[in-house]
C-alpha cells in the first residue's frame, strides 16, 4: 500500500465517521427555547465541532489501524472480495 492509497483510505474512514458522529447530541434552538432571529429554528445551539473533530479523529484512527494491518499482511486481498469469478 503506497502513501496515497493509505491517505485516501484514512480520509474515507474519517469522513464516514464525521457523518456518523456529527448529528449526535445536537440540541436545536427550538428545544433550547431561544431562536436567534434570521436562523432556522432547527439550527443547533452548540454543535461542539472541536470536540467532535477530536472524537472523529480518534475513532477513525482506531478503525484505520486494523484495516491497514490487514491489507499490508495480505490477510484479505482483492481476490478474496471477487464475488463473481471469471469462468
C-alpha positions as CSV (number, residue, x, y, z in Angstrom):
1,X,0.0,0.0,0.0
2,X,1.5,3.3,-1.1
3,X,1.2,6.6,0.8
4,X,-1.6,8.0,-1.5
5,X,-3.7,4.9,-1.0
6,X,-3.2,5.0,2.8
7,X,-4.1,8.7,2.9
8,X,-7.2,8.2,0.8
9,X,-8.3,5.2,2.9
10,X,-7.8,7.3,6.1
11,X,-9.8,10.2,4.7
12,X,-12.7,7.9,3.6
13,X,-12.9,6.4,7.1
14,X,-12.6,9.9,8.7
15,X,-15.4,11.3,6.6
16,X,-17.6,8.3,7.3
17,X,-17.0,8.8,11.0
18,X,-17.9,12.5,10.6
19,X,-21.2,11.7,9.1
20,X,-21.9,9.2,12.0
21,X,-20.8,11.4,14.9
22,X,-21.9,14.9,13.7
23,X,-25.6,14.5,14.3
24,X,-25.1,13.0,17.8
25,X,-26.1,15.1,20.9
26,X,-27.4,18.0,18.9
27,X,-29.8,20.4,20.7
28,X,-31.8,22.6,18.4
29,X,-32.8,26.2,19.1
30,X,-36.4,25.1,19.3
31,X,-35.5,22.6,22.1
32,X,-33.5,25.3,23.9
33,X,-36.3,27.8,23.6
34,X,-34.0,30.6,22.2
35,X,-34.4,31.0,18.5
36,X,-32.0,33.6,17.1
37,X,-33.7,35.8,14.5
38,X,-32.7,35.1,11.0
39,X,-31.8,31.5,11.7
40,X,-33.9,28.4,11.3
41,X,-35.4,27.0,14.5
42,X,-33.8,23.7,13.8
43,X,-30.3,25.1,13.8
44,X,-28.1,23.7,16.6
45,X,-27.4,25.8,19.7
46,X,-23.8,24.4,20.3
47,X,-22.6,21.9,17.6
48,X,-19.4,21.2,19.6
49,X,-17.4,20.9,16.4
50,X,-13.9,20.9,18.0
51,X,-14.9,18.2,20.5
52,X,-16.5,16.1,17.7
53,X,-13.5,16.6,15.4
54,X,-11.3,15.1,18.1
55,X,-13.6,12.1,18.6
56,X,-13.9,11.6,14.9
57,X,-10.1,11.6,14.6
58,X,-9.7,9.1,17.4
59,X,-12.4,6.8,16.1
60,X,-11.1,7.0,12.5
61,X,-7.6,6.1,13.7
62,X,-8.8,3.2,15.8
63,X,-10.7,1.8,12.7
64,X,-7.8,2.6,10.3
65,X,-5.0,0.8,12.1
66,X,-6.5,-2.7,11.9
67,X,-7.7,-2.2,8.3
68,X,-4.2,-1.2,7.2
69,X,-2.6,-4.1,9.1
70,X,-5.0,-6.5,7.4
71,X,-4.2,-5.1,4.0
72,X,-0.4,-5.0,4.5
73,X,-0.2,-8.5,5.8
74,X,-2.4,-9.8,3.0
75,X,-5.0,-11.5,5.2
76,X,-7.7,-10.2,2.9
77,X,-6.8,-9.4,-0.8
78,X,-8.9,-8.2,-3.7
79,X,-9.1,-11.8,-4.9
80,X,-11.0,-12.7,-1.7
81,X,-13.5,-10.0,-2.5
82,X,-14.2,-11.2,-6.0
83,X,-17.7,-12.5,-5.7
84,X,-18.2,-13.1,-9.4
85,X,-15.1,-15.1,-10.6
86,X,-14.4,-15.2,-14.3
87,X,-15.1,-18.6,-15.9
